[in-house]
Amino acid sequence: MHAITVTEPGGPEKLNWTEVPDAVPGPGEVLVDVAAAGVNRADIMQRQGAYDPPPGASPYLGLECSGTISALGPEVSGWSVGDEVCALLTGGGYAEKVAVPAGQLLPVPKGVGLVQAAALPEVVCTVWSNVFMVARLRAGEVLLVQGGAGGIGTMAIQLAKSVGARVAVTAGSREKLDFCAELGADILIDYHDHDFVTESRRATDGAGADVILDNMGGGDYLDRNVQALAANGRLVIIGLQGGTTGELDIAALLGKEGAVMATSLRARPLKEKAAIVAGVREHVWPLIDSGRVRPVIDRELPMSDAADAHRAMDSGHIGKVSLTAPHRR
């Protein structure tokens, strides 16, 4: 089979479509003939040498894919050869085939094409596990999403609105903010022109956000996110784009009786991932089947053009970027 390999850590030009050993399903796994793979920020970090895969994971990039089951490993039940699926991966999606634990499979939703389904597993599982399982967002609360126009943000808006929450987003252009509004965002903040702390508090009569989903992490975002929290607010950090360190005013956090949590989906044990996927199938898949929630895809590129897909991730895209396998072009 072929897969995208990284010749050495560096820029997008280090990605190559290369012949590699075939993937083989182990106990509890299925083999998926890949139709498409979603591109995520973690893939860029791995390409740069800053995010190694967990022990035992595929060395190839790709944390989500869609495709057709072509073989079953031992101890697999509930799935059959020929089933069209999408999957949450620990790696290996940028390839023609990938072995996937059966607990991380989802059926392709109704009304969503096989290729488009590749843009769902990572973002849906990330939003569901963090905003709902960890932060426990409820109807009537305010969710602030840092980076509302990205893959995570566009999904967070839709799922938060589906439970009756009010949604605030930050983005860097009018086009992106308008798109967030189309998805249902209530409070639109251009981070180039406005301070999100001031604007989010102003829009909530001084209360602040009950839940903040932040992919920036360090730098001054940590302190400013705490400032933007409401009483009993929950800040969930899921990324490091702003750096790995930051100052935290404990007194401010105590005064709000708030919580700061940081999570990573990729390194979680198989049982935890399976529980997240099961929750997504129960609670989110019906929303996608009905059309109330949908994948947002900016562009689709051939798998062999993964370098261009990575460049697209840094060029101001909206939603997801996907790679399609050669047989799907």
C-alpha positions in Angstrom: 0.0 0.0 0.0 1.0 3.7 -0.2 1.0 6.2 2.7 2.3 9.7 3.3 5.6 9.5 5.1 7.7 12.3 6.7 11.3 12.1 5.4 12.5 14.3 8.3 10.8 16.9 10.6 10.2 20.1 8.8 7.9 21.9 6.3 5.2 20.5 4.1 7.8 19.6 1.5 8.9 16.8 3.8 5.7 14.8 3.0 5.9 12.1 0.4 3.5 9.5 -1.1 5.5 6.3 -0.6 5.1 2.6 -0.8 5.0 1.1 2.7 4.2 -2.3 4.3 0.5 -3.2 4.2 -1.6 -2.5 7.4 -2.8 -5.7 9.1 -5.7 -5.8 11.6 -4.9 -7.3 15.0 -7.3 -8.7 17.6 -10.3 -6.4 18.0 -9.4 -4.4 14.8 -10.7 -4.1 11.3 -8.9 -3.1 8.1 -10.4 -0.1 6.3 -9.7 0.7 2.7 -9.4 4.5 3.1 -11.6 6.8 1.0 -10.5 10.0 2.6 -8.7 11.4 5.7 -9.2 14.6 7.6 -6.3 17.0 8.1 -5.8 18.3 11.7 -3.5 20.6 13.5 -1.9 17.6 15.3 -0.8 16.3 11.9 1.2 19.5 11.3 2.8 19.3 14.7 3.8 15.6 14.0 5.3 16.6 10.7 7.3 19.3 12.5 8.6 16.7 15.0 6.7 18.2 17.9 4.0 15.6 18.4 5.2 11.9 18.2 2.6 9.2 18.0 1.9 7.2 21.2 3.8 3.9 21.5 2.4 1.2 19.2 0.5 3.6 17.0 1.0 3.9 13.3 3.9 6.1 12.4 1.9 7.8 9.6 -0.1 11.0 9.9 -3.9 11.0 10.1 -6.2 11.0 13.1 -9.5 10.3 11.2 -10.6 8.7 8.0 -13.5 7.2 6.2 -13.7 4.1 4.0 -14.9 0.6 3.6 -14.1 -2.4 5.8 -12.1 -4.9 3.8 -11.1 -7.4 6.5 -11.9 -8.3 10.1 -9.3 -9.2 12.7 -10.0 -11.7 15.4 -12.5 -10.9 18.2 -14.5 -8.4 16.1 -18.3 -8.4 16.2 -21.0 -6.0 15.1 -19.2 -5.0 11.8 -19.0 -6.7 8.4 -16.7 -6.6 5.4 -18.2 -4.0 3.0 -19.6 -1.7 5.8 -18.9 2.0 5.0 -17.5 3.7 8.1 -15.6 6.6 9.5 -13.1 6.2 12.3 -11.2 7.9 15.0 -7.5 7.0 14.7 -4.3 7.2 16.7 -2.5 7.6 13.4 -2.3 6.1 9.9 -5.1 7.9 8.1 -2.9 9.3 5.3 -2.7 5.9 3.6 -4.6 3.6 1.3 -5.4 1.2 4.2 -5.5 1.5 8.0 -6.1 -0.9 10.9 -8.7 0.5 13.3 -9.9 -0.7 16.8 -13.5 -1.7 16.3 -14.6 0.5 19.2 -13.4 3.6 17.3 -15.6 3.0 14.2 -18.8 4.9 13.3 -21.2 4.2 10.5 -21.3 6.9 7.8 -24.2 9.2 8.7 -27.3 9.4 6.5 -27.1 12.2 3.9 -23.3 12.5 4.3 -21.1 11.1 1.5 -18.3 8.6 2.2 -15.6 11.1 1.5 -17.2 13.9 3.4 -17.6 11.6 6.5 -13.8 11.7 6.9 -14.1 15.2 8.3 -16.3 14.1 11.3 -14.7 11.7 13.8 -11.8 13.8 15.2 -13.7 17.1 15.6 -17.0 15.5 16.8 -15.2 13.3 19.4 -13.1 16.3 20.5 -16.1 18.6 20.9 -18.3 15.9 22.5 -15.6 14.8 25.0 -14.5 18.2 26.0 -17.5 20.5 25.9 -20.1 18.0 27.0 -18.4 15.1 28.9 -15.7 17.2 30.7 -17.1 20.7 30.9 -20.8 19.6 30.9 -22.2 22.5 28.9 -26.0 22.9 29.6 -28.9 24.7 28.0 -28.9 28.4 28.7 -25.1 28.6 29.4 -22.6 30.5 27.3 -19.9 28.7 25.4 -16.9 30.8 24.1 -15.0 29.1 21.3 -11.5 30.4 20.5 -11.2 30.0 16.7 -14.8 29.5 15.8 -14.3 29.1 12.0 -11.9 26.1 12.2 -12.9 22.5 12.2 -13.3 22.2 15.9 -15.1 25.6 16.1 -17.6 25.0 13.4 -18.6 21.7 15.1 -18.7 23.2 18.6 -21.1 26.0 17.4 -23.5 23.5 16.0 -23.5 21.1 18.9 -23.7 23.8 21.5 -26.7 25.3 19.7 -28.4 21.9 19.5 -28.6 21.8 23.3 -29.8 25.3 23.7 -26.6 27.1 24.7 -25.6 30.6 23.6 -22.3 30.7 21.6 -19.6 33.3 21.4 -16.8 32.9 18.9 -13.5 34.6 18.1 -12.2 34.7 14.5 -9.9 36.9 12.4 -12.0 38.1 9.6 -15.6 39.3 8.7 -16.0 36.3 6.3 -15.2 33.9 9.1 -17.5 35.6 11.6 -20.3 35.7 9.1 -19.9 32.0 8.5 -20.0 31.3 12.3 -23.2 33.4 12.5 -24.7 31.2 9.7 -24.0 28.1 11.9 -25.8 29.8 14.8 -23.1 31.7 16.7 -24.7 34.6 18.8 -21.7 36.7 19.8 -19.1 37.5 17.1 -15.6 38.8 18.1 -12.9 39.8 15.7 -9.7 39.2 17.7 -7.8 41.6 15.5 -10.0 44.6 16.5 -11.5 43.7 19.8 -10.5 42.1 23.1 -12.4 38.9 23.7 -12.5 39.4 27.4 -14.1 42.8 27.2 -16.5 41.7 24.4 -17.6 38.5 25.9 -18.3 40.1 29.2 -20.1 43.0 27.6 -22.4 40.6 25.6 -23.3 38.7 28.8 -24.0 41.7 31.0 -20.7 41.2 32.8 -21.2 37.6 33.6 -18.7 36.0 31.2 -18.6 32.6 29.6 -19.7 29.4 31.4 -17.5 27.2 29.3 -14.4 28.2 27.2 -13.0 25.8 24.6 -9.4 26.9 23.8 -6.9 25.5 21.4 -4.3 28.2 22.1 -3.1 27.0 25.5 -0.2 29.1 26.8 1.0 32.7 26.4 -1.4 35.4 27.7 -4.5 33.3 26.6 -4.5 31.4 29.9 -4.9 34.5 32.1 -7.3 36.2 29.7 -9.5 33.1 29.5 -9.7 33.0 33.3 -10.7 36.7 33.2 -13.5 35.8 30.6 -14.9 33.0 32.7 -18.2 33.3 34.5 -18.7 32.2 38.1 -18.3 28.5 38.3 -16.9 28.6 34.7 -14.9 25.8 33.1 -11.9 26.4 30.8 -10.9 23.5 28.7 -7.6 23.7 26.9 -7.1 21.3 23.9 -4.1 22.8 22.1 -0.8 24.5 22.3 -0.8 27.1 19.5 -0.2 29.9 22.0 2.7 28.1 23.7 3.2 25.5 26.4 3.5 27.9 29.4 1.5 30.8 30.8 0.8 32.6 34.1 -2.3 31.7 36.1 -3.8 34.0 38.7 -5.0 31.5 41.3 -6.8 34.2 43.2 -8.9 35.1 40.2 -9.7 31.5 39.6 -10.6 31.0 43.3 -12.8 34.1 43.2 -14.8 32.6 40.4 -14.7 29.1 41.8 -13.7 28.1 38.3 -11.9 25.1 36.8 -9.1 24.8 34.3 -8.8 21.5 32.5 -6.5 20.3 29.8 -7.1 17.2 27.7 -5.7 15.2 24.8 -7.8 12.7 22.8 -5.0 10.9 20.9 -3.2 9.3 23.9 -6.3 8.1 25.8 -6.6 4.4 26.4 -8.7 2.4 24.0 -11.6 2.0 26.4 -11.9 5.7 26.9 -11.9 6.4 23.2 -14.5 3.7 22.7 -16.7 5.3 25.4 -16.3 8.7 23.7 -17.2 7.2 20.3 -20.2 5.4 21.8 -21.4 8.7 23.3 -21.0 10.4 19.9 -23.0 7.6 18.2 -25.8 7.9 20.7 -26.0 11.7 21.1 -24.5 13.3 18.0 -25.1 10.9 15.1 -28.9 11.4 15.2 -28.3 15.2 14.8 -26.1 14.6 11.7 -28.6 12.0 10.4 -31.3 14.6 10.6 -29.3 17.3 9.0 -29.3 19.6 12.1 -25.5 19.2 12.3 -23.2 18.9 9.3 -19.5 18.6 8.4 -17.9 21.8 7.2 -15.3 21.2 4.5 -13.2 24.0 3.0 -11.5 21.9 0.3 -10.6 18.3 -0.7 -7.2 17.5 -2.2 -5.7 14.2 -3.4 -3.8 12.2 -0.8 -0.6 12.6 -2.8 -1.0 16.4 -2.4 -0.8 16.3 1.4 1.8 19.0 1.4 -0.7 21.4 -0.3 -3.3 20.4 2.3 -0.9 21.3 5.1 -0.2 24.7 3.5 -4.0 25.2 3.2 -4.3 24.7 7.0 -2.2 27.9 7.4 -3.9 29.9 4.7 -7.1 31.0 6.5 -9.4 28.2 5.7 -12.9 27.7 7.1 -13.9 24.3 8.5 -11.9 21.2 7.6 -9.4 20.2 4.9 -9.6 16.6 3.6 -7.4 14.3 1.6 -9.0 11.8 -0.8 -7.4 8.4 -1.7 -6.4 7.8 -5.3 -9.2 5.5 -6.1 -11.8 8.2 -5.1 -10.6 10.8 -7.5 
